[in-house]
């Protein structure tokens, strides 16, 4: 246990030393502020462009901005946050292969499955912190300017997106135990997500696909009910556990 705690401490120090913690924190804060700010400035932007649009024969009537617009922006920006997280953190295993630091950890008695567990837990912790930081900032500003109660299933929609992020993390872990390069890891993740997206286009399989969890728009507007996402949640959680479980025997056999 002492060796694993030392390894986790090393990982945390690495996050700070390489600037990953600072970069991802800034991105999270930026997205949290950007969502309500975009909604707040939308009427002003249209007003600024009113004369230009009128000359082109385009006119618009007054419209009301609410917390719904702020949350819609957050769910639009969430893929950008997850993409940034994946790009920055996808090398969490690969850099160890290249530097040879894992061999040193093994010589000190650290079991391979503990490395997989430690890195998976840390990635999940980091994603949780960054994601909910954005959510809390957006919630605070939206509550100040408008009324968050107009959004249906808000917490469920946010949790669904978080679960999807955990699924991507488990894909990072799985492909990191298989591949030796960052490009191969990212390629594997993109391939799985592309398959999930294409599967979601089929009417009979849509309700089971992980990508359905990213459809926060339909939830907050009440177009879909929370129970319609249960199958997708079960599938995503099951696949996440499967990815983690498969990572351990694959990593145990990996040549370092």
Backbone as CSV, one residue per row, in Angstrom:
resi,resn,N_x,N_y,N_z,CA_x,CA_y,CA_z,C_x,C_y,C_z
1,UNK,0.823,-1.210,0.000,0.000,0.000,0.000,0.860,1.263,0.000
2,UNK,1.966,1.215,0.761,2.851,2.376,0.847,3.461,2.695,-0.523
3,UNK,3.799,1.636,-1.260,4.383,1.831,-2.590,3.372,2.441,-3.547
4,UNK,2.108,1.992,-3.468,1.072,2.522,-4.346,0.774,3.982,-4.023
5,UNK,0.766,4.330,-2.739,0.542,5.714,-2.339,1.668,6.612,-2.847
6,UNK,2.880,6.088,-2.795,4.020,6.848,-3.323,3.886,7.050,-4.819
7,UNK,3.379,6.031,-5.515,3.169,6.126,-6.963,2.090,7.160,-7.282
8,UNK,1.007,7.159,-6.511,-0.065,8.135,-6.709,0.445,9.550,-6.454
9,UNK,1.256,9.703,-5.419,1.851,11.014,-5.118,2.713,11.476,-6.283
10,UNK,3.462,10.529,-6.859,4.308,10.859,-8.019,3.466,11.339,-9.191
11,UNK,2.310,10.692,-9.403,1.413,11.074,-10.488,0.846,12.477,-10.263
12,UNK,0.465,12.767,-9.034,-0.083,14.094,-8.723,0.966,15.187,-8.934
13,UNK,2.188,14.908,-8.502,3.278,15.874,-8.696,3.538,16.082,-10.183
14,UNK,3.431,14.996,-10.966,3.632,15.072,-12.413,2.586,15.971,-13.067
15,UNK,1.341,15.886,-12.593,0.273,16.744,-13.114,0.594,18.219,-12.884
16,UNK,1.137,18.516,-11.722,1.484,19.904,-11.402,2.746,20.339,-12.146
17,UNK,3.724,19.478,-12.192,5.007,19.830,-12.812,4.882,20.082,-14.304
18,UNK,4.077,19.281,-14.977,3.921,19.410,-16.423,2.909,20.494,-16.810
19,UNK,2.218,21.046,-15.833,1.244,22.104,-16.115,-0.120,21.606,-16.542
20,UNK,-0.326,20.275,-16.525,-1.623,19.729,-16.939,-2.743,20.214,-16.024
21,UNK,-2.464,20.239,-14.737,-3.483,20.675,-13.776,-3.907,22.114,-14.048
22,UNK,-2.942,22.972,-14.294,-3.231,24.391,-14.535,-4.003,24.565,-15.845
23,UNK,-3.537,23.891,-16.894,-4.178,24.028,-18.206,-5.621,23.563,-18.178
24,UNK,-5.849,22.377,-17.609,-7.210,21.838,-17.574,-8.113,22.629,-16.635
25,UNK,-7.544,23.173,-15.575,-8.335,24.024,-14.677,-8.783,25.292,-15.389
26,UNK,-7.879,25.888,-16.153,-8.214,27.106,-16.910,-9.296,26.801,-17.937
27,UNK,-9.156,25.668,-18.630,-10.163,25.283,-19.623,-11.522,25.085,-18.964
28,UNK,-11.543,24.436,-17.805,-12.801,24.182,-17.095,-13.460,25.479,-16.656
29,UNK,-12.674,26.383,-16.103,-13.204,27.679,-15.670,-13.706,28.477,-16.865
30,UNK,-12.923,28.442,-17.939,-13.300,29.177,-19.148,-14.632,28.694,-19.704
31,UNK,-14.798,27.373,-19.789,-16.045,26.820,-20.318,-17.203,27.110,-19.375
32,UNK,-16.940,27.042,-18.068,-17.988,27.352,-17.102,-18.488,28.785,-17.213
33,UNK,-17.575,29.710,-17.483,-17.952,31.120,-17.639,-18.511,31.387,-19.030
34,UNK,-17.929,30.734,-20.039,-18.310,30.998,-21.427,-19.777,30.676,-21.693
35,UNK,-20.291,29.620,-21.105,-21.665,29.192,-21.396,-22.708,30.252,-21.024
36,UNK,-22.743,30.737,-19.774,-23.710,31.799,-19.461,-23.355,33.126,-20.123
37,UNK,-22.057,33.378,-20.328,-21.655,34.632,-20.959,-22.149,34.696,-22.395
38,UNK,-22.033,33.594,-23.126,-22.521,33.544,-24.502,-24.015,33.809,-24.556
39,UNK,-24.747,33.173,-23.643,-26.201,33.378,-23.599,-26.539,34.826,-23.251
40,UNK,-25.793,35.408,-22.328,-26.066,36.784,-21.893,-25.776,37.792,-22.999
41,UNK,-24.755,37.528,-23.792,-24.345,38.485,-24.821,-25.071,38.292,-26.153
42,UNK,-25.813,37.208,-26.303,-26.480,36.925,-27.574,-27.411,38.050,-28.026
43,UNK,-28.309,38.573,-27.163,-29.179,39.681,-27.608,-28.381,40.905,-28.037
44,UNK,-27.319,41.193,-27.307,-26.482,42.350,-27.627,-25.811,42.171,-28.987
45,UNK,-25.342,40.959,-29.281,-24.699,40.696,-30.565,-25.689,40.839,-31.722
46,UNK,-26.906,40.322,-31.525,-27.921,40.462,-32.567,-28.301,41.928,-32.760
47,UNK,-28.324,42.675,-31.680,-28.650,44.108,-31.779,-27.573,44.846,-32.559
48,UNK,-26.318,44.459,-32.333,-25.211,45.084,-33.044,-25.273,44.787,-34.541
49,UNK,-25.774,43.600,-34.876,-25.823,43.183,-36.273,-27.158,43.489,-36.943
50,UNK,-28.073,44.111,-36.206,-29.431,44.325,-36.714,-29.448,45.111,-38.020
51,UNK,-28.683,46.204,-38.085,-28.692,47.041,-39.288,-28.126,46.288,-40.489
52,UNK,-27.051,45.559,-40.273,-26.429,44.797,-41.355,-27.367,43.718,-41.862
53,UNK,-28.027,43.032,-40.945,-28.955,41.978,-41.328,-30.172,42.550,-42.059
54,UNK,-30.612,43.741,-41.623,-31.775,44.373,-42.255,-31.469,44.723,-43.705
55,UNK,-30.241,45.160,-43.977,-29.855,45.486,-45.341,-29.856,44.248,-46.237
56,UNK,-29.679,43.096,-45.628,-29.687,41.837,-46.380,-31.083,41.231,-46.463
57,UNK,-32.055,41.952,-45.915,-33.428,41.460,-45.955,-33.761,40.498,-44.837
58,UNK,-32.905,40.455,-43.825,-33.131,39.551,-42.688,-33.522,40.380,-41.474
59,UNK,-34.594,40.023,-40.854,-35.036,40.721,-39.653,-35.361,39.712,-38.573
60,UNK,-35.317,40.152,-37.343,-35.662,39.269,-36.242,-36.452,40.057,-35.201
61,UNK,-37.271,39.339,-34.484,-38.061,39.961,-33.433,-37.351,39.782,-32.097
62,UNK,-37.829,40.501,-31.093,-37.242,40.379,-29.760,-37.401,38.952,-29.240
63,UNK,-36.385,38.475,-28.591,-36.460,37.142,-27.998,-35.920,37.196,-26.577
64,UNK,-36.339,36.243,-25.787,-35.972,36.215,-24.380,-34.911,35.155,-24.129
65,UNK,-33.874,35.548,-23.417,-32.815,34.631,-23.034,-33.106,34.112,-21.628
66,UNK,-32.942,32.818,-21.439,-33.166,32.211,-20.130,-32.007,31.295,-19.778
67,UNK,-32.106,30.644,-18.631,-31.071,29.701,-18.212,-30.939,28.540,-19.192
68,UNK,-32.002,28.260,-19.928,-31.949,27.177,-20.913,-30.863,27.429,-21.945
69,UNK,-30.713,28.675,-22.357,-29.690,29.015,-23.351,-28.288,28.809,-22.779
70,UNK,-28.142,29.125,-21.501,-26.856,28.940,-20.839,-26.485,27.464,-20.761
71,UNK,-27.444,26.629,-20.372,-27.184,25.192,-20.259,-26.989,24.545,-21.619
72,UNK,-27.707,25.033,-22.609,-27.521,24.512,-23.950,-26.086,24.775,-24.420
73,UNK,-25.570,25.951,-24.090,-24.192,26.275,-24.442,-23.208,25.368,-23.706
74,UNK,-23.502,25.055,-22.448,-22.598,24.186,-21.696,-22.515,22.806,-22.335
75,UNK,-23.664,22.242,-22.700,-23.655,20.924,-23.309,-23.041,20.953,-24.714
76,UNK,-23.084,22.107,-25.372,-22.388,22.246,-26.647,-20.873,22.308,-26.449
77,UNK,-20.457,22.917,-25.329,-19.035,23.085,-25.053,-18.415,21.872,-24.370
78,UNK,-19.248,21.004,-23.793,-18.739,19.836,-23.073,-17.854,18.938,-23.945
79,UNK,-18.199,18.689,-25.224,-17.289,17.883,-26.059,-15.904,18.495,-26.191
80,UNK,-15.837,19.819,-26.233,-14.542,20.491,-26.325,-13.726,20.246,-25.058
81,UNK,-14.404,20.277,-23.903,-13.723,20.027,-22.638,-13.208,18.597,-22.569
82,UNK,-14.041,17.652,-22.982,-13.639,16.248,-22.956,-12.517,15.980,-23.952
83,UNK,-12.570,16.629,-25.110,-11.524,16.468,-26.116,-10.189,16.982,-25.580
84,UNK,-10.227,18.137,-24.929,-9.003,18.699,-24.357,-8.445,17.782,-23.270
85,UNK,-9.341,17.261,-22.448,-8.927,16.336,-21.385,-8.290,15.087,-21.982
86,UNK,-8.925,14.530,-23.013,-8.389,13.324,-23.644,-7.038,13.554,-24.290
87,UNK,-6.889,14.676,-24.988,-5.617,14.965,-25.657,-4.482,15.143,-24.655
88,UNK,-4.788,15.797,-23.545,-3.750,16.089,-22.554,-3.408,14.866,-21.706
89,UNK,-4.420,14.087,-21.356,-4.207,12.976,-20.423,-3.998,11.626,-21.097
90,UNK,-4.154,11.540,-22.406,-4.041,10.244,-23.082,-2.632,9.673,-23.045
91,UNK,-1.652,10.483,-22.705,-0.262,10.006,-22.651,0.138,9.538,-21.256
92,UNK,-0.837,9.351,-20.375,-0.528,9.043,-18.981,0.220,7.718,-18.823
93,UNK,0.002,6.773,-19.736,0.772,5.524,-19.749,1.961,5.619,-20.698
94,UNK,1.718,6.196,-21.869,2.729,6.208,-22.937,4.026,6.868,-22.484
95,UNK,3.918,7.970,-21.776,5.135,8.663,-21.330,5.946,7.795,-20.368
96,UNK,5.242,6.918,-19.631,5.926,5.997,-18.722,6.697,4.939,-19.517
97,UNK,6.102,4.477,-20.636,6.794,3.512,-21.482,8.073,4.118,-22.050
98,UNK,7.960,5.376,-22.478,9.084,6.030,-23.139,10.212,6.381,-22.167
99,UNK,9.847,6.723,-20.939,10.854,7.110,-19.945,11.385,5.921,-19.157
100,UNK,10.641,4.810,-19.151,11.077,3.626,-18.421,10.858,3.691,-16.928
101,UNK,10.043,4.632,-16.463,9.826,4.797,-15.020,8.999,3.661,-14.418
102,UNK,8.200,2.978,-15.244,7.393,1.876,-14.714,8.272,0.715,-14.264
103,UNK,9.385,0.499,-14.957,10.301,-0.581,-14.578,10.828,-0.333,-13.172
104,UNK,11.114,0.925,-12.871,11.590,1.286,-11.535,10.516,1.012,-10.484
105,UNK,9.262,1.281,-10.833,8.161,1.028,-9.906,8.019,-0.465,-9.639
106,UNK,8.223,-1.286,-10.671,8.115,-2.741,-10.503,9.218,-3.273,-9.584
107,UNK,10.407,-2.717,-9.733,11.528,-3.183,-8.904,11.317,-2.858,-7.437
108,UNK,10.455,-1.887,-7.175,10.143,-1.528,-5.787,8.945,-2.300,-5.246
109,UNK,8.460,-3.258,-6.030,7.417,-4.138,-5.540,5.995,-3.741,-5.880
110,UNK,5.828,-2.744,-6.745,4.472,-2.314,-7.100,3.896,-3.252,-8.154
111,UNK,2.750,-3.851,-7.844,2.100,-4.774,-8.765,1.514,-4.026,-9.961
112,UNK,1.451,-4.704,-11.091,0.965,-4.068,-12.314,-0.501,-3.645,-12.196
113,UNK,-1.323,-4.489,-11.571,-2.744,-4.136,-11.470,-2.953,-2.888,-10.631
114,UNK,-2.033,-2.633,-9.687,-2.134,-1.426,-8.869,-1.831,-0.182,-9.694
115,UNK,-0.958,-0.323,-10.680,-0.668,0.805,-11.573,-1.896,1.142,-12.404
116,UNK,-2.532,0.106,-12.958,-3.753,0.322,-13.740,-4.835,0.953,-12.869
117,UNK,-4.993,0.434,-11.668,-6.009,0.975,-10.758,-5.702,2.423,-10.397
118,UNK,-4.458,2.715,-10.062,-4.065,4.065,-9.644,-4.289,5.090,-10.742
119,UNK,-3.852,4.757,-11.953,-3.997,5.696,-13.058,-5.476,5.872,-13.440
120,UNK,-6.245,4.793,-13.397,-7.683,4.883,-13.703,-8.389,5.757,-12.672
121,UNK,-8.063,5.544,-11.402,-8.691,6.318,-10.330,-8.323,7.797,-10.421
122,UNK,-7.066,8.071,-10.730,-6.621,9.463,-10.825,-7.264,10.173,-12.009
123,UNK,-7.331,9.496,-13.156,-7.978,10.102,-14.322,-9.445,10.392,-14.049
124,UNK,-10.115,9.449,-13.377,-11.525,9.656,-13.031,-11.677,10.815,-12.062
125,UNK,-10.767,10.905,-11.098,-10.797,12.016,-10.139,-10.587,13.348,-10.839
126,UNK,-9.591,13.404,-11.738,-9.316,14.646,-12.455,-10.512,15.068,-13.303
127,UNK,-11.093,14.116,-14.042,-12.254,14.418,-14.875,-13.420,14.924,-14.013
128,UNK,-13.616,14.296,-12.865,-14.688,14.704,-11.960,-14.503,16.142,-11.498
129,UNK,-13.286,16.472,-11.117,-12.999,17.830,-10.634,-13.209,18.858,-11.731
130,UNK,-12.626,18.621,-12.899,-12.696,19.589,-13.991,-14.128,19.741,-14.511
131,UNK,-14.813,18.611,-14.674,-16.167,18.658,-15.227,-17.133,19.380,-14.294
132,UNK,-17.118,18.992,-13.024,-18.076,19.599,-12.094,-17.703,21.029,-11.730
133,UNK,-16.438,21.386,-11.917,-16.047,22.793,-11.744,-16.760,23.652,-12.786
134,UNK,-16.764,23.193,-14.040,-17.481,23.910,-15.097,-18.970,23.977,-14.800
135,UNK,-19.521,22.860,-14.349,-20.952,22.808,-14.048,-21.321,23.791,-12.938
136,UNK,-20.549,23.808,-11.869,-20.851,24.687,-10.728,-20.770,26.155,-11.131
137,UNK,-19.762,26.493,-11.930,-19.628,27.889,-12.377,-20.823,28.292,-13.235
138,UNK,-21.193,27.424,-14.186,-22.351,27.706,-15.036,-23.623,27.798,-14.209
139,UNK,-23.775,26.897,-13.261,-24.979,26.894,-12.410,-25.070,28.193,-11.607
140,UNK,-23.937,28.628,-11.074,-23.926,29.849,-10.246,-24.308,31.072,-11.062
141,UNK,-23.691,31.234,-12.217,-23.997,32.392,-13.058,-25.423,32.324,-13.613
142,UNK,-25.858,31.133,-13.990,-27.220,30.984,-14.521,-28.261,31.292,-13.452
143,UNK,-27.978,30.896,-12.217,-28.898,31.192,-11.113,-28.922,32.692,-10.812
144,UNK,-27.781,33.337,-10.997,-27.707,34.778,-10.727,-28.463,35.588,-11.775
145,UNK,-28.308,35.232,-13.039,-28.936,35.985,-14.121,-30.378,35.549,-14.407
146,UNK,-30.633,34.240,-14.243,-31.947,33.726,-14.635,-32.491,32.797,-13.555
147,UNK,-33.175,31.755,-13.977,-33.767,30.795,-13.048,-33.482,29.384,-13.558
148,UNK,-32.650,28.649,-12.815,-32.255,27.308,-13.252,-33.394,26.287,-13.219
149,UNK,-34.463,26.615,-12.513,-35.557,25.650,-12.386,-36.287,25.410,-13.709
150,UNK,-36.053,26.262,-14.715,-36.724,26.075,-16.006,-36.145,24.886,-16.776
151,UNK,-34.946,24.443,-16.385,-34.294,23.321,-17.063,-34.776,22.003,-16.472
152,UNK,-35.290,21.137,-17.328,-35.757,19.826,-16.885,-34.573,18.853,-16.746
153,UNK,-34.658,17.986,-15.752,-33.672,16.896,-15.608,-32.229,17.396,-15.651
154,UNK,-31.967,18.567,-15.083,-30.648,19.183,-15.219,-29.548,18.332,-14.598
155,UNK,-29.747,17.901,-13.378,-28.714,17.117,-12.704,-28.518,15.773,-13.395
156,UNK,-29.608,15.160,-13.848,-29.507,13.875,-14.547,-28.734,14.042,-15.854
157,UNK,-29.009,15.123,-16.572,-28.295,15.388,-17.831,-26.807,15.593,-17.573
158,UNK,-26.494,16.317,-16.493,-25.093,16.565,-16.154,-24.392,15.269,-15.750
159,UNK,-25.073,14.433,-14.961,-24.493,13.157,-14.536,-24.294,12.225,-15.726
160,UNK,-25.212,12.253,-16.679,-25.086,11.417,-17.868,-23.832,11.785,-18.652
161,UNK,-23.580,13.079,-18.775,-22.386,13.536,-19.484,-21.128,13.116,-18.731
162,UNK,-21.176,13.181,-17.398,-20.035,12.774,-16.588,-19.736,11.285,-16.787
163,UNK,-20.780,10.459,-16.814,-20.614,9.018,-17.033,-19.977,8.757,-18.396
164,UNK,-20.409,9.502,-19.417,-19.806,9.356,-20.740,-18.321,9.694,-20.684
165,UNK,-17.967,10.720,-19.920,-16.556,11.071,-19.761,-15.755,9.965,-19.099
166,UNK,-16.340,9.303,-18.100,-15.673,8.175,-17.444,-15.459,7.037,-18.431
167,UNK,-16.430,6.817,-19.307,-16.293,5.801,-20.355,-15.092,6.108,-21.247
168,UNK,-14.932,7.360,-21.633,-13.787,7.756,-22.462,-12.481,7.527,-21.696
169,UNK,-12.494,7.788,-20.396,-11.304,7.556,-19.571,-10.919,6.076,-19.569
170,UNK,-11.922,5.214,-19.427,-11.634,3.781,-19.439,-11.122,3.326,-20.812
171,UNK,-11.554,3.999,-21.872,-11.001,3.720,-23.198,-9.536,4.153,-23.260
172,UNK,-9.224,5.283,-22.652,-7.837,5.746,-22.588,-6.976,4.699,-21.897
173,UNK,-7.468,4.191,-20.771,-6.725,3.187,-20.011,-6.547,1.912,-20.831
174,UNK,-7.625,1.437,-21.439,-7.568,0.194,-22.211,-6.576,0.299,-23.371
175,UNK,-6.711,1.336,-24.191,-5.837,1.449,-25.364,-4.404,1.819,-24.967
176,UNK,-4.241,2.400,-23.779,-2.887,2.694,-23.301,-2.154,1.425,-22.898
177,UNK,-2.898,0.404,-22.473,-2.261,-0.873,-22.137,-1.975,-1.707,-23.378
178,UNK,-2.602,-1.341,-24.485,-2.407,-2.077,-25.750,-1.328,-1.412,-26.604
179,UNK,-1.438,-0.090,-26.768,-0.563,0.644,-27.694,0.617,1.270,-26.959
180,UNK,1.637,1.613,-27.734,2.839,2.235,-27.180,3.008,3.687,-27.615
181,UNK,2.071,4.199,-28.398,2.168,5.577,-28.863,0.876,6.327,-28.572
182,UNK,1.011,7.621,-28.380,-0.146,8.451,-28.073,-1.120,8.485,-29.242
183,UNK,-0.589,8.497,-30.471,-1.440,8.518,-31.656,-2.303,7.284,-31.754
184,UNK,-1.727,6.119,-31.417,-2.489,4.868,-31.470,-3.585,4.852,-30.406
185,UNK,-3.292,5.397,-29.240,-4.292,5.475,-28.167,-5.463,6.337,-28.610
186,UNK,-5.152,7.518,-29.130,-6.208,8.426,-29.582,-6.984,7.823,-30.757
187,UNK,-6.283,7.128,-31.644,-6.947,6.487,-32.773,-7.937,5.428,-32.321
188,UNK,-7.573,4.658,-31.304,-8.475,3.640,-30.778,-9.710,4.245,-30.152
189,UNK,-9.516,5.325,-29.402,-10.645,6.003,-28.756,-11.602,6.570,-29.796
190,UNK,-11.048,7.257,-30.786,-11.874,7.851,-31.839,-12.644,6.770,-32.591
191,UNK,-12.011,5.647,-32.843,-12.672,4.550,-33.569,-13.879,4.031,-32.795
192,UNK,-13.713,3.830,-31.494,-14.824,3.332,-30.681,-15.959,4.345,-30.630
193,UNK,-15.620,5.609,-30.448,-16.655,6.643,-30.381,-17.363,6.801,-31.730
194,UNK,-16.624,6.637,-32.817,-17.234,6.709,-34.143,-18.214,5.556,-34.344
195,UNK,-17.817,4.365,-33.905,-18.719,3.215,-33.997,-19.966,3.446,-33.164
196,UNK,-19.775,4.015,-31.977,-20.915,4.307,-31.103,-21.855,5.316,-31.755
197,UNK,-21.262,6.328,-32.390,-22.097,7.344,-33.055,-22.870,6.743,-34.219
198,UNK,-22.197,5.946,-35.038,-22.864,5.337,-36.197,-23.961,4.368,-35.743
199,UNK,-23.709,3.675,-34.646,-24.713,2.760,-34.104,-25.925,3.524,-33.600
200,UNK,-25.688,4.729,-33.075,-26.798,5.535,-32.546,-27.740,6.011,-33.647
201,UNK,-27.284,5.956,-34.898,-28.135,6.373,-36.012,-29.163,5.303,-36.382
202,UNK,-28.951,4.093,-35.887,-29.886,3.009,-36.158,-31.043,3.083,-35.157
203,UNK,-32.259,3.024,-35.617,-33.423,3.219,-34.732,-33.544,2.198,-33.609
204,UNK,-33.123,0.966,-33.840,-33.313,-0.082,-32.838,-32.191,-0.164,-31.809
205,UNK,-31.086,0.513,-32.069,-29.940,0.441,-31.152,-29.606,1.778,-30.507
206,UNK,-30.276,2.823,-30.916,-29.963,4.165,-30.440,-30.011,4.274,-28.923
207,UNK,-31.004,3.647,-28.305,-31.197,3.825,-26.858,-30.133,3.115,-26.019
208,UNK,-29.270,2.300,-26.674,-28.245,1.579,-25.934,-26.855,2.207,-26.063
209,UNK,-26.679,3.148,-26.943,-25.343,3.650,-27.256,-24.863,4.693,-26.246
210,UNK,-23.562,4.669,-25.896,-23.012,5.655,-24.955,-23.178,7.099,-25.416
211,UNK,-23.128,7.342,-26.728,-23.230,8.720,-27.219,-24.592,9.354,-26.928
212,UNK,-25.601,8.541,-26.636,-26.903,9.093,-26.272,-26.807,9.937,-25.010
213,UNK,-25.857,9.611,-24.148,-25.705,10.329,-22.884,-25.252,11.769,-23.087
214,UNK,-24.749,12.090,-24.264,-24.297,13.454,-24.533,-25.439,14.356,-25.008
215,UNK,-26.621,13.782,-25.156,-27.773,14.549,-25.638,-28.474,15.246,-24.478
216,UNK,-27.747,16.154,-23.823,-28.336,16.890,-22.710,-29.436,17.841,-23.152
217,UNK,-29.370,18.272,-24.416,-30.367,19.201,-24.963,-31.772,18.620,-24.836
218,UNK,-31.950,17.377,-25.250,-33.281,16.762,-25.217,-33.799,16.598,-23.796
219,UNK,-32.877,16.401,-22.861,-33.278,16.225,-21.468,-33.741,17.536,-20.840
220,UNK,-32.943,18.583,-20.993,-33.291,19.829,-20.308,-34.519,20.505,-20.930
221,UNK,-34.777,20.228,-22.204,-35.963,20.784,-22.842,-37.181,19.877,-22.698
222,UNK,-37.015,18.740,-22.058,-38.136,17.841,-21.830,-38.580,17.076,-23.053
223,UNK,-37.751,17.079,-24.102,-38.087,16.327,-25.316,-38.042,14.832,-25.021
224,UNK,-37.094,14.440,-24.178,-36.991,13.051,-23.732,-37.026,12.998,-22.217
225,UNK,-37.518,11.885,-21.696,-37.569,11.686,-20.249,-36.303,10.971,-19.779
226,UNK,-36.010,11.102,-18.496,-34.792,10.508,-17.943,-34.766,8.991,-18.117
227,UNK,-35.928,8.350,-18.000,-35.950,6.884,-18.085,-35.547,6.373,-19.474
228,UNK,-35.623,7.232,-20.488,-35.225,6.830,-21.833,-33.710,6.691,-21.969
229,UNK,-32.972,7.135,-20.966,-31.514,7.075,-21.001,-30.958,5.948,-20.134
230,UNK,-31.829,5.230,-19.443,-31.376,4.195,-18.517,-30.596,3.093,-19.233
231,UNK,-31.103,2.644,-20.377,-30.415,1.587,-21.128,-29.023,2.042,-21.556
232,UNK,-28.922,3.285,-21.989,-27.618,3.816,-22.397,-26.674,3.921,-21.200
233,UNK,-27.217,4.305,-20.055,-26.401,4.388,-18.838,-25.864,3.013,-18.446
234,UNK,-26.752,2.016,-18.476,-26.339,0.657,-18.121,-25.269,0.156,-19.085
235,UNK,-25.487,0.380,-20.378,-24.512,-0.046,-21.389,-23.167,0.631,-21.182
236,UNK,-23.193,1.938,-20.947,-21.957,2.709,-20.801,-21.189,2.296,-19.552
237,UNK,-21.889,2.112,-18.443,-21.234,1.687,-17.202,-20.647,0.292,-17.359
238,UNK,-21.405,-0.600,-18.012,-20.926,-1.964,-18.251,-19.678,-1.964,-19.123
239,UNK,-19.699,-1.183,-20.197,-18.532,-1.101,-21.086,-17.333,-0.492,-20.372
240,UNK,-17.577,0.477,-19.508,-16.491,1.104,-18.744,-15.819,0.086,-17.836
241,UNK,-16.639,-0.697,-17.129,-16.101,-1.738,-16.244,-15.343,-2.783,-17.061
242,UNK,-15.900,-3.148,-18.208,-15.261,-4.144,-19.081,-13.899,-3.657,-19.561
243,UNK,-13.830,-2.396,-19.956,-12.552,-1.818,-20.404,-11.513,-1.878,-19.290
244,UNK,-11.938,-1.536,-18.080,-11.015,-1.550,-16.940,-10.548,-2.966,-16.634
245,UNK,-11.494,-3.902,-16.608,-11.158,-5.299,-16.299,-10.213,-5.877,-17.346
246,UNK,-10.463,-5.595,-18.629,-9.604,-6.099,-19.697,-8.211,-5.479,-19.641
247,UNK,-8.126,-4.265,-19.150,-6.838,-3.566,-19.101,-5.830,-4.281,-18.208
248,UNK,-6.309,-4.914,-17.147,-5.399,-5.533,-16.175,-4.649,-6.720,-16.767
249,UNK,-5.319,-7.750,-17.332,-4.548,-8.860,-17.917,-3.704,-8.443,-19.117
250,UNK,-4.188,-7.467,-19.888,-3.405,-6.989,-21.041,-2.126,-6.328,-20.562
251,UNK,-2.233,-5.507,-19.523,-1.055,-4.815,-18.990,-0.107,-5.790,-18.302
252,UNK,-0.660,-6.851,-17.699,0.180,-7.852,-17.035,1.109,-8.564,-18.032
253,UNK,0.643,-8.692,-19.279,1.412,-9.391,-20.307,2.234,-8.448,-21.187
254,UNK,2.110,-7.164,-20.942,2.781,-6.192,-21.823,4.287,-6.168,-21.579
255,UNK,5.043,-6.143,-22.655,6.485,-6.028,-22.576,6.871,-4.552,-22.424
256,UNK,7.639,-4.269,-21.391,8.047,-2.877,-21.131,9.555,-2.732,-21.297
